[in-house]
Amino acid sequence: MRFPLHIKILVGLIIGVIWAFISSWLGFSEFTNNWIAPFGTIFINLLKLIAVPLIFFSIICGITGLSDLSVLGKLGFRTLSIYLITTVFSVSVGLLMVNAIQPGKTIDDAARIDNRISYELWATKAGKIKNDTICFVCNEKYKSRVEEVKRNEGLKQTDDFVSSRVELAQKTKSSGPLQPLVDMVPSNIMLSLSDNGLMLQIIFFAIFFGICILLVGKENAKPIIDFCNAGNFIFLKMVDVVMWVAPFFVFALLAGVVAKMAGNDVFKIVEIFKGLLSYSLVVIAGLCFMVFVFYPLLIHFFAKGQSFKGFLKGMAPAQLLAFSTSSSAATLPVTIECVEQNLKVKKEISSFVLPIGATVNMDGTSLYQAVAVVFLAQLHFVELNIAQQLTIVLTATLASIGSAAVPSAGLVMLIIVLESVGLNPAWIAIIFPVDRILDMCRTVVNVTGDGAVATIINSWINEKEAKAN
């Protein structure tokens, strides 16, 4: 009996987690990290190797497959509009859930008071204006607590990881308002092609190249079009070859991730999640709402002829791979294949919509940022008003668009969102222990959103063509 690919990947994923727990229990984590985890790294490298040229060729093929530039303009406008709407909605869902459930208030009050004192001391030292008029430091009742917190603060050492992320976020924040536009235009396309982090530059050049092909005429550019079509077919075949062994690679990837978190103490993971359980559950609940409620409604109302059950089944291999890799960009080759072969989306649509989505559509990331900021505020007895929460909506939306499609890149953008409402960016260290697992979950939402938008755009194109005929 032959099992579908997504079932094989799911089995590999489960076995990988089980193996990691067993190896931690028996003290074999070092063996797992040295002899099994590297195959997971090889898997991600293979997907990234394929992703860049596939994006380049697929966008060009998608544009040259369109009838004229007016169609491209409408397609681009609709694509970006839907991506923007879904991102704003996901941030709003995150804010509504975290305000309703208030996971930060499930922590012991004594710990929250110490956190609040720490926040007030940081705000004073950094010259920040506090978000409210409460002052625990000024209260004689907490004088001994203040002194104790000051002593503990003096003993704290800044984590290198947190420091590097804060520094990177400061550089991003200090850039001018048009810096993202400047960064989008490459000065050397060869350098851009050699760096996965410059995906927007690759997309820009591919769109510019495809538009110029339409302007000179398809007949004049036939050799180039044929070359790009051939390249697209070859790299899609590479995806097929890599996916033959994907279940083993996923096993290695998950085994390595969990083993690295647990070490030789299997209960370490349990302890990590116990402290941040309420926060993690709110994030996961919000992500599940997006996948099982919001996207089904979008598909139902705007993608005629496509059932959500069929949509989920078609997207399953890409979703499981997204969960394993935590990278929308690395998953992109498989996403394109799933959307074209399983959901029957036209090549010219998927080739344009999906690469842009992998870069600018981060519904899961934006939801997580909204929940994380308010949770951290609640944890420190900080009440955010309506204006500040609207600031979170705006900043998280813009930050998610600029977030790289690689693991944990959202943490850098989270720092910017924290600073936008006057909170301490170093607080990311609090949620970092569970970030990898939540990153895997939110990447599934990102990829599912890309597939949903591609399906909706495809339905719109089909309906328009049907009316024209």
C-alpha positions in Angstrom: 0.0 0.0 0.0 1.4 3.4 -1.0 0.9 6.2 1.4 0.6 9.9 0.3 3.6 12.1 0.8 2.1 14.1 3.6 1.4 11.0 5.6 5.0 9.9 5.2 6.2 13.3 6.3 3.9 13.2 9.3 5.2 9.8 10.3 8.8 11.0 9.9 8.0 14.0 12.1 6.4 11.9 14.8 9.3 9.4 14.8 11.8 12.3 15.0 10.2 13.7 18.1 9.9 10.2 19.7 13.6 9.5 18.9 14.7 12.8 20.4 12.9 12.0 23.7 14.3 8.5 23.8 17.8 9.7 23.1 17.5 12.4 25.8 16.2 9.8 28.2 19.0 7.4 27.5 21.7 10.2 27.4 22.3 9.9 23.6 21.6 13.5 22.7 25.1 14.1 21.6 24.8 11.2 19.2 21.6 12.7 17.8 23.2 16.1 17.4 26.3 14.8 15.8 25.0 12.0 13.5 21.4 12.6 12.8 20.7 16.4 13.1 23.2 17.3 10.2 20.9 15.5 7.7 18.2 18.0 8.7 20.6 20.9 8.0 21.3 19.3 4.6 17.6 19.1 3.9 17.1 22.9 4.6 20.2 23.7 2.5 18.8 21.6 -0.4 15.5 23.4 -0.3 17.2 26.8 -0.1 19.4 25.8 -3.0 16.3 25.2 -5.1 14.2 28.1 -3.8 16.2 31.0 -5.2 16.5 29.9 -8.8 13.0 28.5 -8.7 11.6 31.8 -7.5 13.6 33.7 -10.2 12.4 31.4 -13.1 8.9 31.0 -11.9 8.1 34.7 -11.6 9.5 35.4 -15.1 7.5 32.4 -16.5 4.4 33.6 -14.6 4.7 37.2 -16.0 5.4 36.1 -19.6 2.4 33.8 -19.4 0.1 36.7 -18.9 -1.7 38.3 -21.9 -0.6 41.9 -21.2 0.8 44.3 -18.5 -2.7 45.5 -17.5 -3.4 42.0 -16.2 -0.1 42.1 -14.2 -1.1 45.4 -12.6 -4.5 44.1 -11.5 -3.0 40.9 -10.3 -0.3 42.6 -8.3 -2.8 45.1 -6.7 -5.2 42.3 -5.7 -2.5 40.1 -4.4 -0.9 42.8 -2.2 -4.3 44.0 -1.0 -5.5 40.6 0.1 -2.1 40.0 1.8 -2.4 43.3 3.7 -6.0 42.6 4.8 -5.2 39.1 6.1 -2.2 40.5 8.0 -4.2 43.2 9.7 -6.9 40.7 10.5 -4.4 38.3 12.1 -2.9 41.0 14.3 -6.4 42.0 15.4 -7.2 38.3 16.2 -4.0 38.1 18.3 -4.9 41.3 20.2 -8.5 40.2 20.9 -7.4 36.8 22.2 -4.6 38.0 24.4 -6.8 40.7 25.9 -9.6 38.3 26.5 -7.6 35.5 28.0 -4.8 37.6 29.6 -2.1 34.9 29.8 0.4 37.3 31.5 -1.9 37.5 34.5 -1.8 33.8 35.2 1.7 34.2 36.6 2.2 34.7 40.4 1.5 38.3 41.5 4.7 38.6 43.5 6.8 37.8 40.4 4.8 40.3 38.3 5.4 43.0 41.0 9.2 42.3 40.7 8.9 42.5 36.9 7.0 45.8 37.2 9.8 47.2 39.4 12.4 46.0 37.0 10.4 47.7 34.2 10.2 51.0 36.1 14.0 51.0 36.8 14.7 50.3 33.1 12.3 53.1 31.9 14.0 55.6 34.3 17.5 54.5 33.2 16.7 54.5 29.5 14.8 57.8 29.7 11.5 56.3 28.6 8.1 57.6 29.4 6.1 54.9 31.3 2.9 53.7 29.8 0.8 54.5 32.9 0.9 56.5 36.1 1.5 53.5 38.4 4.8 53.7 40.4 5.9 50.8 42.5 9.3 52.2 42.9 7.8 55.3 44.6 5.7 53.2 47.0 7.3 52.8 50.5 5.5 49.4 50.7 7.8 47.9 48.1 11.0 49.6 49.3 12.7 46.3 50.2 11.5 44.7 47.0 13.0 47.6 45.0 16.4 47.1 46.7 16.3 43.4 46.0 15.4 43.9 42.4 18.2 46.4 42.0 20.7 43.9 43.4 19.4 41.2 41.1 19.5 43.6 38.1 23.2 44.3 38.9 24.0 40.6 38.8 22.3 40.1 35.5 24.4 39.7 32.4 23.0 40.5 29.0 22.6 37.4 26.8 24.6 37.6 23.6 21.7 36.4 21.5 19.4 39.1 22.9 22.0 41.8 22.5 22.7 40.9 18.9 18.9 41.0 18.1 18.4 44.3 19.9 21.4 45.8 18.0 20.0 44.5 14.6 16.6 45.9 15.4 18.1 49.3 16.3 19.8 49.5 12.9 16.5 48.6 11.2 14.5 51.1 13.2 17.1 53.9 12.6 16.7 53.5 8.9 14.8 56.2 6.9 11.1 55.7 6.0 12.0 54.8 2.4 14.9 52.4 3.3 12.8 49.3 2.6 12.2 50.6 -0.9 16.0 51.3 -1.3 16.8 47.8 0.0 14.4 46.2 -2.6 16.4 47.4 -5.6 19.7 45.5 -6.0 22.9 47.0 -7.2 24.3 43.6 -8.2 21.8 40.8 -8.9 24.6 38.2 -8.7 25.2 39.1 -5.0 21.4 39.1 -4.4 21.1 35.6 -5.9 23.9 34.3 -3.6 22.1 35.5 -0.4 18.7 34.0 0.6 18.1 37.0 2.9 17.8 39.3 -0.2 14.7 37.6 -1.5 12.9 40.9 -2.2 15.7 42.0 -4.5 15.4 38.8 -6.4 11.7 39.2 -6.7 12.1 42.8 -7.9 14.6 41.9 -10.6 12.5 38.9 -11.8 9.4 41.1 -12.1 11.4 43.9 -13.8 12.9 41.3 -16.2 9.5 39.7 -17.0 7.9 43.1 -17.6 10.7 44.0 -20.1 10.2 40.7 -21.9 6.5 41.7 -22.4 7.6 45.1 -23.6 10.0 43.8 -26.3 7.5 41.2 -27.4 7.4 37.5 -26.8 8.5 36.7 -30.3 11.7 38.7 -29.9 12.5 37.1 -26.5 11.5 33.6 -27.3 14.9 32.0 -26.6 14.9 33.6 -23.1 11.3 32.5 -22.4 12.2 29.0 -23.5 15.3 29.0 -21.3 13.3 30.2 -18.3 10.5 27.6 -18.9 13.1 24.9 -19.1 14.8 26.1 -15.9 11.5 26.2 -14.1 10.7 22.6 -15.1 14.2 21.4 -14.0 14.0 23.0 -10.6 10.5 21.7 -10.0 11.9 18.2 -10.8 14.6 18.9 -8.2 11.8 19.4 -5.7 10.3 16.0 -6.6 13.7 14.3 -6.2 14.3 16.0 -2.8 10.8 15.1 -1.6 11.4 11.4 -2.3 13.6 11.4 0.8 11.8 14.1 2.7 10.3 11.8 5.4 13.9 10.8 6.5 15.1 14.4 6.4 12.1 15.6 8.4 12.9 12.8 11.0 16.5 14.1 11.3 15.4 17.7 11.4 12.9 17.3 14.3 15.1 14.9 16.2 17.9 17.5 16.1 15.6 20.4 17.1 14.1 18.6 20.1 17.4 17.0 21.2 19.0 20.4 21.2 16.3 21.8 23.4 16.3 18.9 25.8 19.9 17.9 26.0 20.1 14.8 28.2 17.3 16.0 30.4 14.0 15.1 28.8 12.0 17.0 31.5 13.7 20.3 30.5 11.2 20.7 27.6 8.3 20.1 30.0 9.7 22.8 32.4 10.2 25.3 29.6 6.6 25.0 28.5 5.1 25.0 32.1 6.4 28.5 32.7 5.1 29.8 29.4 2.1 27.5 28.9 -0.6 30.1 28.9 1.2 32.3 26.4 2.0 29.3 24.1 -1.6 28.1 24.2 -3.0 31.6 23.3 -0.6 31.8 20.3 -1.5 28.3 19.1 -5.2 28.9 19.6 -4.9 32.1 17.5 -3.0 30.2 14.8 -5.6 27.4 14.7 -8.3 30.0 14.3 -6.6 31.4 11.3 -6.1 27.9 9.7 -9.4 26.3 10.6 -11.8 29.3 10.7 -10.5 32.4 8.8 -9.0 30.7 5.8 -12.0 28.3 5.3 -14.3 31.4 5.3 -12.1 33.1 2.7 -12.0 30.0 0.5 -15.8 29.5 0.9 -16.8 33.0 -0.1 -14.1 33.9 -2.6 -12.8 30.7 -4.2 -15.7 29.1 -6.0 -15.4 25.4 -6.6 -12.7 24.8 -4.0 -13.7 23.0 -0.8 -11.6 23.7 2.3 -11.2 20.0 2.9 -9.7 19.6 -0.5 -7.6 22.7 0.1 -6.2 21.4 3.4 -5.5 18.0 1.8 -3.7 19.6 -1.1 -1.6 21.9 1.1 -0.7 19.2 3.7 2.8 18.4 2.4 3.7 22.1 2.4 2.2 22.6 5.8 4.1 19.7 7.3 7.3 20.8 5.7 6.7 24.4 7.0 6.3 23.0 10.5 9.6 21.1 10.1 11.7 23.8 8.6 10.2 27.0 10.2 11.0 28.7 6.9 8.5 30.0 4.3 11.3 30.5 1.9 12.7 26.9 2.3 9.1 25.5 1.9 8.3 27.6 -1.2 9.3 25.0 -3.8 7.0 22.5 -2.2 4.2 25.1 -1.8 4.4 25.9 -5.5 4.1 22.3 -6.4 1.2 21.7 -4.0 -0.7 24.7 -5.2 -0.2 23.9 -8.9 -0.6 20.1 -8.9 -3.1 19.6 -6.0 -5.2 22.8 -6.1 -5.0 23.3 -9.9 -3.9 26.9 -9.6 -2.6 28.2 -12.9 1.2 28.4 -13.2 1.2 32.1 -14.0 -0.8 32.8 -10.8 1.2 30.6 -8.4 4.5 31.8 -9.9 3.7 35.4 -9.1 1.6 35.2 -5.9 3.5 32.6 -3.9 7.0 34.1 -4.0 5.7 37.5 -3.0 3.6 35.8 -0.3 6.7 34.0 1.1 8.3 37.4 1.6 5.5 39.8 2.6 2.7 37.6 3.9 3.4 36.7 7.5 -0.1 36.2 9.1 1.2 33.8 11.7 4.2 36.0 12.5 2.1 39.1 12.9 -0.4 37.3 15.2 2.4 36.0 17.4 4.0 39.5 17.7 0.7 41.0 18.9 0.2 38.2 21.5 3.8 38.4 22.6 3.9 42.2 23.1 0.6 42.3 25.2 1.6 39.1 27.1 5.0 40.7 28.1 3.2 43.9 29.1 0.8 41.9 31.3 3.7 40.0 32.8 5.2 43.4 33.9 1.9 44.9 35.3 1.8 47.3 32.3 -1.6 48.2 30.9 -1.6 49.2 27.2 -4.3 51.6 26.1 -6.3 51.6 22.9 -3.9 53.9 21.1 -0.9 51.8 22.0 -2.7 48.6 20.8 -3.5 50.3 17.5 0.2 51.1 17.3 0.8 47.4 17.7 -1.5 46.7 14.8 0.3 49.1 12.5 3.8 48.3 13.6 3.3 44.5 13.6 1.7 44.7 10.1 4.7 46.6 8.7 7.2 44.5 10.7 5.7 41.2 9.4 6.0 42.4 5.8 9.7 43.2 6.4 10.4 40.0 8.3 12.7 37.6 6.5 11.2 34.2 5.6 13.7 32.3 7.8 13.6 30.7 11.3 13.2 33.1 14.3 13.5 36.3 12.1 10.2 37.4 13.7 12.1 38.0 17.0 14.1 40.9 15.4 10.8 42.5 14.3 9.2 41.8 17.7 11.9 44.1 19.2 10.7 46.9 17.0 7.1 46.3 18.0 8.0 46.3 21.7 9.9 49.6 21.3 7.0 51.2 19.5 5.0 51.0 22.7 7.8 51.9 25.0 8.6 48.4 26.3 12.0 46.8 27.0 13.3 45.0 23.9 15.4 42.7 26.1 12.1 41.0 27.2 12.3 38.7 24.2 14.6 36.6 26.3 11.5 35.6 28.4 9.7 34.0 25.5 12.8 32.8 23.6 12.7 29.3 25.2 9.4 28.4 23.4 10.1 30.5 20.3 11.3 27.7 18.1 8.2 25.5 18.6 5.9 28.5 18.1 7.9 29.5 15.1 7.2 26.1 13.5 3.5 26.6 14.2 3.3 30.1 12.8 5.2 29.2 9.6 2.4 26.7 8.9 -0.1 29.6 9.0 2.1 31.7 6.8 2.3 29.0 4.1 -1.4 28.2 4.4 -2.2 31.9 3.9 -0.1 32.0 0.8 -1.9 29.0 -0.6 -5.3 30.5 0.3 -4.6 33.8 -1.5 -3.2 32.0 -4.6 -6.4 29.9 -4.7 -8.6 33.1 -4.4 -6.7 35.0 -7.1 -6.9 31.9 -9.4 -10.7 31.8 -8.8 -10.9 35.5 -9.7 -8.9 35.0 -12.9 -11.1 32.0 -13.9 -14.3 33.9 -13.3 -13.1 36.9 -15.3 -12.1 34.6 -18.2 -15.4 32.9 -18.1 -17.3 36.2 -18.3 -15.1 37.3 -21.2 -16.0 34.1 -23.1 
